[in-house]
Amino acid sequence: MAKIDPNIGEIHPVIRQLDEAAINRIAAGEVVERPASAVKELVENALDAGARRVDVSYSDGGKTLIRVVDDGCGMAPDDLPLALARHATSKIDGSDLLNIHTFGFRGEALPSLGAVGRLTLQSRAPGHEAAEISVAGGQISAQKPAALNKGTIVTLRDLFYATPARLKFMRSDRAEARAITDILKRLSMAEPYVGFTLRDVSGGGEGRITFRADPETGDMFDALHGRLARILGKEFAENSLPVDANRDGLHMTGFAALPTYSRGSSLAQYLFVNGRPVRDKMLYGALRAAYSDFLSRDRHPAAVLFIDCDPTLVDVNVHPAKSEVRFRDPGGARGLIVSGLRHALAEAGHRASTTVAGATLGAFRPEQTGPRIYQMDRPSAMARAAGYAAQAPGFSDMQQAFSGRVDPVEAGTQGPDETPAQTLPLGAARAQVHENYIIAQTGDGMVIVDQHAAHERLVYEKLKTQMAQNGVASQALLIPEIIELSQDEATRLLDLTDDLSRLGLKIEPFGNGSIAVRETPAILGPCNARAMVLDILDELADQGDSQTIRARIEAILSRIACHGSIRSGRRMQADEMNALLREMEATPHSGQCNHGRPTYVELKLSDIERLFGRT
């Protein structure tokens, strides 16, 4: 039996116009989700005003106080009441909502905050006197003079006091403070030439500074690199690659970390579109796809990427908080991220992150035998050579303890134009231990190479190159498999006929929304064509592009490379070890294996000496 809706009575409901206060409170529910949302709106207003310095203070996680001080252009006294009116803004004229050059454009932030909290606005524009105006719960007070040299001060107290039910959904003060810090860090990444200060004044007085980023100098890449080193840490700055790529009117810049500097979560991924921090599922999916060939499923890349384009190519008016965007050509944006990052990673060659060496040194446990003994200064090169020569006969007794030992090249045996091996990036092989690890000497340290992982990556890269040059062979099905789909799904899949054909999957329409699978990639062997097609459709619906077939083919090539590479336990000759090192130096991505683990560890001589107290 149908259940009667208790909200429907005998009296016909009356449609009424909500008052301005209720409208503003509803708008505040969309724009201001938590204190961090208020900070975001106010700081973006300061940046739109041309501020070069932004100071943010908060108390009790932003619940009782948020104050934003900037040195921007300010507002004239006559503009203050208008700034508190809904949909009043100086950033657009309303004629074109697709040509947005500023963070804000709706004119909702200040009236929404004034509807749910106690807002005070102080501002001074050049050539005008400073003025102050307040609004509490939607009620605007009379304007009065203020004491201010330049810029604007916005003070928000008792957020959500007018809507106390919202306070029940606030998290702890510490969690809200972390959210505010994250918002300010993202905005400071987008504006490296602007100084930011975040201060917690919960205890009263001056409080304590929880985040500070002084204005950077230099060109765009230098300024951004300096700002990222301050925010994300020195390790990210040392192990990230500059990215600069163009495609179809889109320009991508930023820094992407090496695969061996991967993280356990996606928290170190920051994406910006025309300087606006965004959280777009399609863009994050593209970032993941760009690293898919280098990381295992439980690892995540770290990157800070900026996509800039003509404002007419992207719609930022699709989410109340403006955290999502829509590209006119989403495939082009995805392709730019994937191709741009893979090109940057390829240019890194055999490079691995410095954190690998740090983790290795941290794993060492030098024996504690007593108080530290300070040794004499390091001997000269001639003194070391004389000492080594004197000890040479004793080494003959130790040769049996090595899996394989490589004697250094004698002086005069190298060709006149031949570069000494130990001056090359991965040095010269000196020994093989445990039939799996190659020890190489470099000009200022040593390198430990996992021979199986390194050769596995080299073989894998060769197989991928051969596949790119010769294409993917396909296997014709004796009986074509007919797959029934909706008309929309079939159209979406048939639009990719040429791309799928290059990967060995050949399909054709079969009428009424059905498709016929004629050939499948031969390297996959017997496969479930229907399941593969449905996986492709799911990926298209979720990300706008599909890498399913390529990922499966590359997974098989990776397994072939694993079985065809040098196995652990095999003794290698000196020329084999050196040949492996030289090939690693010439092969992109050789710094990590097919699963994202490092293939070698480089230890500097100074670090090794520090382990033994030779400072």
C-alpha positions as CSV (number, residue, x, y, z in Angstrom):
1,M,0.0,0.0,0.0
2,A,1.3,3.5,-0.9
3,K,2.5,5.5,2.1
4,I,1.0,8.9,2.5
5,D,3.5,11.7,2.6
6,P,2.9,13.5,6.0
7,N,4.1,16.8,4.4
8,I,1.1,16.9,2.0
9,G,-2.0,18.1,3.8
10,E,-5.5,19.1,2.6
11,I,-4.5,22.7,2.2
12,H,-2.6,23.5,-1.0
13,P,1.0,24.6,-0.2
14,V,1.7,28.3,-0.8
15,I,4.7,29.5,-2.8
16,R,6.4,32.4,-1.1
17,Q,9.4,34.6,-1.7
18,L,12.2,34.0,0.9
19,D,13.6,37.1,2.6
20,E,17.1,38.3,1.9
21,A,18.5,36.9,5.2
22,A,17.3,33.4,4.5
23,I,18.6,33.6,0.9
24,N,22.0,34.6,2.2
25,R,22.1,31.8,4.8
26,I,21.2,29.3,2.1
27,A,24.0,30.6,-0.1
28,A,26.4,30.5,2.8
29,G,25.6,26.7,3.1
30,E,26.9,26.2,-0.4
31,V,29.9,28.6,-0.3
32,V,31.0,28.4,3.3
33,E,31.3,24.7,4.3
34,R,33.7,25.2,7.2
35,P,36.2,27.9,8.5
36,A,38.7,26.9,5.8
37,S,36.1,27.8,3.1
38,A,35.8,31.3,4.6
39,V,39.6,31.7,4.6
40,K,39.7,30.6,1.0
41,E,37.2,33.1,-0.1
42,L,38.8,36.0,1.8
43,V,42.3,35.2,0.7
44,E,41.2,34.9,-2.9
45,N,39.6,38.4,-2.6
46,A,42.9,39.7,-1.4
47,L,44.8,38.2,-4.3
48,D,42.3,39.6,-6.8
49,A,42.9,43.0,-5.2
50,G,46.6,42.8,-6.1
51,A,47.9,42.1,-2.6
52,R,51.6,41.4,-2.3
53,R,51.3,40.4,1.4
54,V,48.5,38.5,3.0
55,D,48.3,37.8,6.8
56,V,45.8,35.4,8.2
57,S,44.9,35.0,11.8
58,Y,42.5,32.5,13.4
59,S,41.3,31.4,16.8
60,D,39.8,28.1,17.9
61,G,40.3,26.6,14.4
62,G,38.6,29.6,12.8
63,K,35.3,29.1,14.7
64,T,35.5,32.2,16.8
65,L,37.8,34.4,14.8
66,I,39.2,34.7,11.2
67,R,41.1,37.9,10.2
68,V,42.6,38.5,6.8
69,V,44.8,41.6,6.3
70,D,46.1,42.5,2.8
71,D,47.9,45.4,1.2
72,G,45.8,45.4,-2.0
73,C,44.0,48.2,-3.8
74,G,41.3,48.5,-1.1
75,M,37.8,49.9,-1.5
76,A,36.4,53.4,-1.4
77,P,33.9,54.3,1.4
78,D,31.0,54.3,-1.1
79,D,31.8,50.8,-2.2
80,L,31.6,49.1,1.2
81,P,27.8,48.8,1.5
82,L,27.7,47.4,-2.1
83,A,30.4,44.9,-1.3
84,L,28.0,43.3,1.3
85,A,25.2,43.1,-1.3
86,R,24.6,39.8,-3.0
87,H,25.9,39.3,-6.5
88,A,27.8,42.6,-6.4
89,T,31.3,42.4,-7.7
90,S,34.0,44.4,-9.4
91,K,35.5,41.4,-11.2
92,I,33.1,40.8,-14.1
93,D,30.4,42.9,-15.8
94,G,28.1,39.8,-16.3
95,S,28.3,39.9,-20.1
96,D,30.6,36.8,-20.4
97,L,30.8,34.1,-17.7
98,L,33.3,32.1,-19.7
99,N,36.0,34.7,-19.7
100,I,37.0,34.7,-16.1
101,H,40.5,36.0,-15.1
102,T,40.0,36.2,-11.4
103,F,39.5,33.8,-8.5
104,G,36.1,35.2,-7.5
105,F,33.3,36.4,-9.7
106,R,30.0,35.6,-8.1
107,G,29.9,38.3,-5.4
108,E,28.5,35.9,-2.8
109,A,31.4,35.5,-0.3
110,L,31.0,38.6,1.9
111,P,27.2,38.7,2.1
112,S,27.2,34.9,2.8
113,L,29.7,35.3,5.6
114,G,27.8,38.2,7.0
115,A,24.6,36.2,7.1
116,V,26.0,33.4,9.3
117,G,28.7,35.3,11.3
118,R,29.7,38.7,12.6
119,L,31.7,40.4,9.8
120,T,33.6,43.7,10.0
121,L,35.1,45.2,6.8
122,Q,37.8,47.9,7.0
123,S,39.3,49.3,3.8
124,R,41.1,52.2,2.3
125,A,41.7,52.9,-1.4
126,P,44.4,55.4,-2.7
127,G,43.0,58.9,-2.6
128,H,40.2,58.0,-0.2
129,E,39.7,58.0,3.6
130,A,39.6,54.6,5.4
131,A,36.1,53.4,6.4
132,E,34.5,50.5,8.3
133,I,31.2,48.7,8.0
134,S,29.9,45.7,9.9
135,V,27.2,43.1,9.4
136,A,25.9,40.5,11.9
137,G,23.4,37.8,11.0
138,G,22.5,39.7,7.8
139,Q,21.9,43.1,9.6
140,I,24.2,45.8,8.3
141,S,25.3,48.6,10.7
142,A,26.1,52.2,9.8
143,Q,29.3,53.0,8.2
144,K,32.0,54.8,10.2
145,P,35.6,56.1,9.8
146,A,38.5,53.8,10.5
147,A,42.2,54.0,11.0
148,L,44.1,52.2,8.2
149,N,47.0,53.1,5.9
150,K,46.2,50.9,2.9
151,G,44.5,47.7,1.8
152,T,41.7,45.8,3.5
153,I,41.1,44.1,6.9
154,V,38.3,41.5,7.0
155,T,37.4,40.2,10.5
156,L,34.9,37.4,10.9
157,R,33.8,36.4,14.4
158,D,31.6,33.6,15.7
159,L,31.2,31.8,12.4
160,F,27.7,30.1,12.1
161,Y,26.4,31.8,15.2
162,A,23.3,32.6,13.2
163,T,22.9,29.0,12.1
164,P,23.9,27.0,15.3
165,A,22.9,23.7,13.7
166,R,26.0,24.0,11.4
167,L,28.3,24.2,14.5
168,K,27.4,20.6,15.3
169,F,29.0,19.4,12.1
170,M,32.3,21.2,12.8
171,R,35.3,19.0,13.5
172,S,37.9,19.6,16.3
173,D,39.9,22.8,16.5
174,R,43.0,21.0,15.4
175,A,41.3,19.4,12.3
176,E,39.8,22.8,11.3
177,A,43.2,24.5,11.7
178,R,44.9,21.8,9.5
179,A,42.2,22.5,6.8
180,I,43.0,26.2,7.0
181,T,46.7,25.6,6.7
182,D,46.1,23.3,3.6
183,I,44.1,26.0,1.9
184,L,46.7,28.7,2.5
185,K,49.5,26.4,1.3
186,R,47.6,25.7,-1.9
187,L,47.0,29.4,-2.6
188,S,50.6,30.2,-1.8
189,M,51.8,27.7,-4.4
190,A,49.7,29.5,-7.0
191,E,51.2,32.9,-6.0
192,P,54.9,32.4,-5.3
193,Y,55.6,36.2,-5.6
194,V,53.1,37.0,-2.8
195,G,54.1,36.6,0.9
196,F,51.8,34.7,3.3
197,T,51.6,34.4,7.1
198,L,49.3,32.2,9.1
199,R,49.0,32.9,12.8
200,D,47.1,31.0,15.6
201,V,45.8,33.5,18.1
202,S,43.7,31.1,20.2
203,G,45.6,32.0,23.4
204,G,45.3,35.7,22.8
205,G,48.0,38.3,22.2
206,E,50.2,37.9,19.2
207,G,49.7,34.2,19.0
208,R,52.1,31.9,17.2
209,I,53.0,31.7,13.5
210,T,52.0,28.2,12.1
211,F,52.9,28.9,8.5
212,R,55.0,31.5,6.7
213,A,56.1,31.9,3.1
214,D,58.0,35.0,2.1
215,P,57.8,36.4,-1.4
216,E,60.1,34.5,-3.9
217,T,62.3,36.1,-6.5
218,G,63.7,35.0,-9.9
219,D,61.9,33.6,-12.9
220,M,58.7,31.6,-12.7
221,F,60.4,28.2,-12.3
222,D,62.9,29.5,-9.7
223,A,60.2,31.2,-7.7
224,L,58.0,28.2,-7.7
225,H,60.8,25.8,-6.9
226,G,61.7,28.0,-3.9
227,R,58.1,28.1,-2.7
228,L,57.7,24.4,-3.0
229,A,60.9,23.7,-1.1
230,R,59.4,25.8,1.7
231,I,56.0,24.2,1.7
232,L,56.6,20.6,0.6
233,G,60.1,20.3,2.0
234,K,63.7,20.2,0.7
235,E,63.3,16.5,-0.3
236,F,60.6,17.2,-2.8
237,A,62.5,20.1,-4.3
238,E,65.6,17.9,-4.7
239,N,63.8,15.0,-6.2
240,S,61.3,16.7,-8.6
241,L,61.6,17.5,-12.3
242,P,60.6,20.7,-14.0
243,V,57.6,20.2,-16.4
244,D,56.9,22.5,-19.3
245,A,54.6,21.2,-22.1
246,N,52.1,22.6,-24.6
247,R,49.2,21.0,-26.4
248,D,46.2,22.4,-28.3
249,G,46.2,25.8,-26.5
250,L,46.9,24.3,-23.1
251,H,50.2,25.0,-21.3
252,M,51.4,22.9,-18.4
253,T,54.2,23.9,-16.0
254,G,55.2,22.8,-12.5
255,F,57.3,20.1,-10.9
256,A,56.8,16.3,-10.7
257,A,58.7,14.0,-8.4
258,L,60.7,11.0,-9.5
259,P,58.9,7.7,-9.3
260,T,61.3,6.5,-6.5
261,Y,60.0,9.5,-4.5
262,S,56.5,8.0,-4.4
263,R,54.1,8.4,-1.5
264,G,51.7,6.1,0.4
265,S,48.7,8.4,-0.4
266,S,47.7,11.1,-2.9
267,L,48.1,14.0,-0.4
268,A,51.2,15.3,-2.2
269,Q,49.3,16.0,-5.4
270,Y,48.4,19.6,-6.2
271,L,46.7,20.7,-9.4
272,F,45.9,24.2,-10.6
273,V,43.9,25.5,-13.6
274,N,44.6,29.1,-14.5
275,G,46.1,29.6,-11.0
276,R,43.0,28.2,-9.3
277,P,43.5,25.2,-7.0
278,V,41.2,22.4,-8.2
279,R,40.3,18.9,-7.1
280,D,39.2,17.4,-10.5
281,K,38.8,13.6,-10.8
282,M,39.7,13.6,-14.5
283,L,43.0,15.5,-13.9
284,Y,44.0,13.3,-10.9
285,G,43.2,10.2,-13.1
286,A,45.6,11.6,-15.8
287,L,48.3,12.1,-13.2
288,R,47.9,8.5,-12.1
289,A,48.0,7.2,-15.7
290,A,51.2,9.1,-16.4
291,Y,53.0,7.2,-13.6
292,S,51.2,3.9,-14.2
293,D,54.2,2.4,-15.9
294,F,56.5,3.2,-13.0
295,L,54.6,2.7,-9.7
296,S,52.8,-0.2,-8.1
297,R,49.1,0.2,-7.3
298,D,49.7,1.1,-3.6
299,R,52.1,4.0,-4.4
300,H,51.1,7.5,-5.5
301,P,53.1,10.1,-7.3
302,A,53.9,13.6,-5.9
303,A,53.4,16.6,-8.2
304,V,52.5,20.2,-8.4
305,L,51.1,21.0,-11.8
306,F,49.7,24.2,-13.3
307,I,47.5,24.2,-16.5
308,D,47.1,27.6,-18.1
309,C,44.8,28.3,-21.1
310,D,42.5,30.8,-22.5
311,P,39.6,31.2,-20.0
312,T,37.1,30.4,-22.8
313,L,38.5,26.9,-23.0
314,V,37.6,26.0,-19.4
315,D,34.4,26.5,-17.4
316,V,35.0,27.3,-13.7
317,N,31.3,28.0,-12.9
318,V,30.3,24.4,-12.3
319,H,30.7,24.1,-8.5
320,P,29.8,26.5,-5.7
321,A,33.3,26.3,-4.2
322,K,34.8,26.5,-7.7
323,S,36.9,23.4,-6.9
324,E,35.9,21.6,-10.1
325,V,36.3,22.7,-13.7
326,R,35.2,21.5,-17.1
327,F,37.5,21.7,-20.1
328,R,36.0,22.2,-23.5
329,D,38.4,19.4,-24.7
330,P,38.9,17.1,-21.7
331,G,40.8,14.6,-23.8
332,G,43.4,17.3,-24.7
333,A,43.9,18.2,-21.0
334,R,44.3,14.5,-20.1
335,G,46.7,13.9,-22.9
336,L,48.8,17.0,-22.0
337,I,49.3,15.7,-18.5
338,V,50.1,12.1,-19.5
339,S,52.5,13.0,-22.4
340,G,54.1,16.0,-20.6
341,L,54.9,14.0,-17.5
342,R,56.2,11.0,-19.4
343,H,58.5,13.2,-21.4
344,A,59.8,14.8,-18.3
345,L,60.4,11.4,-16.6
346,A,62.1,10.2,-19.8
347,E,64.5,13.1,-19.7
348,A,65.5,12.2,-16.1
349,G,67.2,9.1,-17.5
350,H,68.6,6.8,-14.9
351,R,68.2,9.3,-12.0
352,A,66.8,8.0,-8.8
353,S,65.7,10.0,-5.7
354,T,68.2,11.1,-3.1
355,T,65.8,9.7,-0.4
356,V,66.9,6.2,-1.4
357,A,70.4,6.9,-0.2
358,G,69.1,8.5,3.0
359,A,66.9,5.5,3.8
360,T,69.9,3.2,3.1
361,L,72.2,5.2,5.4
362,G,69.4,5.2,8.1
363,A,69.3,1.4,7.9
364,F,73.0,1.1,8.8
365,R,73.7,0.4,12.5
366,P,77.4,1.2,13.2
367,E,78.8,-0.8,16.2
368,Q,79.2,1.3,19.3
369,T,82.5,0.2,20.8
370,G,83.2,3.0,23.2
371,P,83.8,6.8,23.2
372,R,84.3,8.4,19.9
373,I,87.9,8.7,18.8
374,Y,88.8,11.7,16.7
375,Q,91.2,10.8,13.9
376,M,93.8,12.9,12.1
377,D,92.8,14.8,9.0
378,R,92.2,12.9,5.8
379,P,95.5,11.9,4.2
380,S,96.5,13.3,0.8
381,A,95.8,11.3,-2.4
382,M,99.5,10.2,-2.6
383,A,99.5,9.0,1.0
384,R,96.3,7.0,0.4
385,A,97.9,5.5,-2.8
386,A,101.0,4.5,-0.9
387,G,98.9,2.9,1.9
388,Y,96.8,0.9,-0.6
389,A,99.9,-0.4,-2.3
390,A,101.4,-1.5,1.0
391,Q,98.2,-3.4,1.8
392,A,97.7,-4.9,-1.6
393,P,99.2,-8.4,-0.9
394,G,96.8,-8.9,2.0
395,F,93.8,-8.6,-0.3
396,S,94.8,-11.9,-2.0
397,D,93.5,-13.7,1.1
398,M,90.1,-12.1,0.9
399,Q,89.2,-12.9,-2.7
400,Q,87.3,-16.0,-1.8
401,A,84.9,-14.0,0.3
402,F,83.7,-12.0,-2.8
403,S,81.2,-13.4,-5.3
404,G,83.1,-11.7,-8.1
405,R,86.0,-9.1,-7.9
406,V,87.0,-6.6,-10.5
407,D,90.6,-5.3,-10.5
408,P,91.0,-1.6,-11.2
409,V,92.3,-0.7,-14.7
410,E,96.0,-0.1,-14.7
411,A,97.3,3.3,-15.8
412,G,98.2,3.4,-19.4
413,T,95.8,0.5,-20.5
414,Q,93.0,2.9,-21.5
415,G,92.7,4.4,-24.9
416,P,93.6,8.1,-25.2
417,D,90.0,9.1,-25.9
418,E,88.4,6.7,-23.5
419,T,86.7,8.2,-20.5
420,P,87.7,6.7,-17.1
421,A,84.7,4.5,-16.0
422,Q,84.6,5.8,-12.5
423,T,84.0,9.4,-13.7
424,L,80.8,8.3,-15.3
425,P,77.5,8.7,-13.4
426,L,77.3,5.1,-12.3
427,G,81.0,4.5,-12.0
428,A,83.1,1.5,-12.6
429,A,82.2,-2.0,-11.4
430,R,84.5,-3.2,-8.6
431,A,82.8,-6.3,-7.2
432,Q,79.7,-8.5,-7.2
433,V,78.4,-9.6,-3.8
434,H,75.9,-12.4,-3.0
435,E,75.6,-13.0,-6.8
436,N,73.0,-10.2,-7.0
437,Y,74.5,-6.8,-6.1
438,I,77.1,-4.9,-8.2
439,I,79.4,-2.6,-6.3
440,A,80.7,0.3,-8.4
441,Q,83.1,3.1,-7.6
442,T,82.3,6.6,-8.6
443,G,84.4,9.8,-8.5
444,D,83.0,10.8,-5.0
445,G,81.4,7.6,-3.6
446,M,80.0,4.2,-4.5
447,V,76.9,2.7,-6.2
448,I,75.1,-0.5,-5.2
449,V,73.1,-1.9,-8.1
450,D,70.4,-4.6,-8.0
451,Q,71.4,-6.5,-11.1
452,H,68.1,-8.3,-11.6
453,A,65.9,-5.2,-11.1
454,A,68.1,-3.0,-13.3
455,H,68.3,-5.5,-16.2
456,E,64.5,-6.2,-15.9
457,R,63.9,-2.5,-16.5
458,L,66.3,-2.4,-19.5
459,V,64.6,-5.4,-21.1
460,Y,61.2,-3.9,-20.5
461,E,62.1,-0.6,-22.1
462,K,63.5,-2.5,-25.2
463,L,60.3,-4.4,-25.5
464,K,58.2,-1.3,-25.3
465,T,60.3,0.4,-28.0
466,Q,59.9,-2.6,-30.3
467,M,56.2,-2.6,-29.7
468,A,56.0,1.2,-30.6
469,Q,58.0,0.7,-33.7
470,N,56.4,-2.5,-35.0
471,G,52.9,-2.1,-33.6
472,V,50.8,-4.7,-31.7
473,A,50.1,-7.9,-33.6
474,S,46.5,-9.0,-33.5
475,Q,44.9,-12.4,-33.4
476,A,41.8,-12.9,-35.6
477,L,38.9,-14.6,-33.8
478,L,37.5,-17.7,-35.5
479,I,34.0,-16.5,-34.6
480,P,33.6,-12.8,-34.0
481,E,32.2,-12.0,-30.5
482,I,29.0,-9.9,-30.6
483,I,28.6,-7.6,-27.6
484,E,25.3,-5.9,-27.0
485,L,25.6,-2.3,-25.7
486,S,23.5,0.8,-25.4
487,Q,23.6,3.1,-28.3
488,D,25.5,5.7,-26.3
489,E,28.1,3.1,-25.2
490,A,28.5,1.8,-28.7
491,T,29.0,5.3,-30.1
492,R,31.6,6.1,-27.4
493,L,33.5,2.9,-28.1
494,L,33.4,3.2,-31.9
495,D,34.8,6.7,-31.7
496,L,38.1,5.0,-30.5
497,T,38.2,2.4,-33.3
498,D,41.5,3.7,-34.7
499,D,43.2,3.9,-31.3
500,L,42.0,0.5,-30.3
501,S,43.1,-1.0,-33.7
502,R,46.7,0.2,-33.1
503,L,46.7,-1.7,-29.9
504,G,45.5,-4.9,-31.6
505,L,41.7,-4.7,-30.7
506,K,39.6,-4.4,-33.9
507,I,35.9,-3.8,-33.6
508,E,33.2,-2.8,-35.9
509,P,29.5,-1.8,-35.6
510,F,26.9,-4.7,-35.7
511,G,23.7,-2.7,-35.7
512,N,21.3,-1.6,-33.0
513,G,24.0,-0.6,-30.5
514,S,25.9,-3.9,-30.8
515,I,29.6,-4.2,-31.8
516,A,31.5,-7.1,-33.2
517,V,35.0,-7.9,-31.9
518,R,37.0,-9.3,-34.9
519,E,40.6,-9.4,-33.5
520,T,42.3,-9.2,-30.1
521,P,45.9,-8.4,-29.2
522,A,47.9,-11.6,-29.8
523,I,50.2,-11.0,-26.9
524,L,47.3,-11.4,-24.5
525,G,46.5,-14.9,-25.7
526,P,43.0,-16.2,-25.1
527,C,41.1,-13.4,-23.4
528,N,37.6,-12.5,-22.5
529,A,36.8,-9.9,-25.1
530,R,33.5,-8.9,-23.5
531,A,35.0,-8.3,-20.1
532,M,37.8,-6.2,-21.7
533,V,35.3,-4.1,-23.7
534,L,33.2,-3.4,-20.6
535,D,36.3,-2.4,-18.6
536,I,37.2,0.0,-21.4
537,L,33.7,1.5,-21.3
538,D,33.9,1.9,-17.5
539,E,37.2,3.7,-17.7
540,L,35.9,6.0,-20.5
541,A,32.9,6.9,-18.3
542,D,35.1,7.5,-15.3
543,Q,38.1,9.3,-16.8
544,G,37.2,10.2,-20.4
545,D,40.0,8.0,-21.7
546,S,41.0,4.3,-21.5
547,Q,44.4,2.7,-20.9
548,T,43.0,-0.7,-20.2
549,I,44.5,-2.5,-23.2
550,R,47.8,-0.7,-23.0
551,A,48.1,-1.5,-19.3
552,R,47.4,-5.2,-19.9
553,I,49.9,-5.4,-22.7
554,E,52.6,-3.6,-20.7
555,A,51.9,-5.9,-17.8
556,I,52.7,-8.9,-20.0
557,L,55.8,-7.2,-21.4
558,S,56.9,-6.5,-17.8
559,R,56.5,-10.2,-16.9
560,I,58.4,-11.2,-20.1
561,A,61.2,-8.8,-19.1
562,C,61.3,-10.3,-15.6
563,H,61.7,-13.8,-16.9
564,G,64.2,-12.7,-19.6
565,S,66.5,-10.6,-17.4
566,I,69.6,-11.6,-15.4
567,R,68.6,-13.7,-12.5
568,S,69.7,-13.3,-9.0
569,G,72.4,-15.7,-8.2
570,R,74.2,-15.4,-11.5
571,R,77.9,-14.5,-11.4
572,M,78.8,-11.8,-13.8
573,Q,82.1,-10.9,-15.4
574,A,83.7,-7.5,-15.2
575,D,82.8,-6.5,-18.7
576,E,79.2,-7.7,-18.2
577,M,78.8,-5.5,-15.1
578,N,80.2,-2.5,-16.7
579,A,78.1,-3.0,-19.8
580,L,75.0,-3.1,-17.6
581,L,76.0,0.2,-15.9
582,R,76.6,1.9,-19.2
583,E,73.3,0.7,-20.6
584,M,71.5,2.0,-17.5
585,E,73.0,5.4,-18.0
586,A,71.7,5.5,-21.6
587,T,68.2,4.2,-20.9
588,P,65.3,6.3,-19.6
589,H,63.5,5.3,-16.4
590,S,66.4,2.9,-15.4
591,G,66.5,4.3,-12.0
592,Q,63.5,2.3,-10.9
593,C,62.3,-1.2,-11.7
594,N,58.9,-2.0,-13.3
595,H,57.3,-1.8,-9.8
596,G,58.7,1.6,-8.8
597,R,61.5,0.3,-6.6
598,P,65.0,1.8,-7.0
599,T,67.5,-0.2,-9.1
600,Y,70.5,1.3,-7.5
601,V,71.6,3.2,-4.4
602,E,74.3,5.9,-4.5
603,L,76.3,6.6,-1.4
604,K,78.6,9.6,-1.2
605,L,82.0,9.1,0.3
606,S,81.3,11.8,2.9
607,D,78.2,9.9,4.1
608,I,80.2,6.6,4.3
609,E,82.9,8.3,6.3
610,R,80.3,9.7,8.7
611,L,79.1,6.2,9.5
612,F,82.6,5.4,10.8
613,G,83.0,8.7,12.6
614,R,85.6,10.0,10.1
615,T,84.4,13.6,10.2
